[in-house]
Amino acid sequence: MKIERAERIFKDWKKYVEINDKLEKVFSSIPESFLPYPKQTLLDALDTMAEIYHDSGDTKTTEAIQASSVIIHMGYKDDEEAMRDMSKTLVLMINNPELMEAKLALLKKTTASWAKQKKI
């Protein structure tokens, strides 16, 4: 993948990471269609960027990119399977108010953390 394209995709991914984090707090699996790019395209771009950062000696960013790749591999499923999982999660939350409260509290904590990180 050309560096310019990988950089553009990586920039878009960094904007999407907050959304990803919040979705993960509510649902155990997320449909691949929620990703900003096809899964393999995104993984290829992250691999390219990880290599660039690694070659420049920036191990912290390299490790963060590699962690993102793991999230993409593990957290995103085929759309149908993920939608079934999401519906099961929603039913569980509706039938278990304590679970819903816990998920909402975690989501609020995550939102506050992102706001703090952005210094809002």
Secondary structure, 3 states (H helix, E strand, C coil): CCHHHHHHHHHHHHHHHHHHHHHHHHCCCEEHHHCCCCHHHHHHHHHHHHHHHHHCCCHHHHHHHHHHHHHHHHHEECHHHHHHHHHHHHHHHHHCHHHHHHHHHHHHHHHHHHHHHCCC
